[in-house]
Amino acid sequence: MRSDWKVSTRRTYSTLRIDRALYVYKSKCGDQAALKGRIKDICETRVRYGYRRVHVPLQRDGWTINVKRV
């Protein structure tokens, strides 16, 4: 629509009545597959570790994550 009518993006979004943030949205979630795999490796070798003690080896490996994510 923008290229056909030669109008600005703001006018296009207001005409279609959609929020600009909806169209330009970029997810903030990263790929967590590597982190999940590392947590599973730690939990398989250290069966009695809780989430707080699993967080320590992750920090040593260089993962800068919150304890709540573990």
Helices and strands as residue ranges (DSSP letters): H 2-5, H 9-16, H 20-23, H 33-45, H 51-61, G 67-69
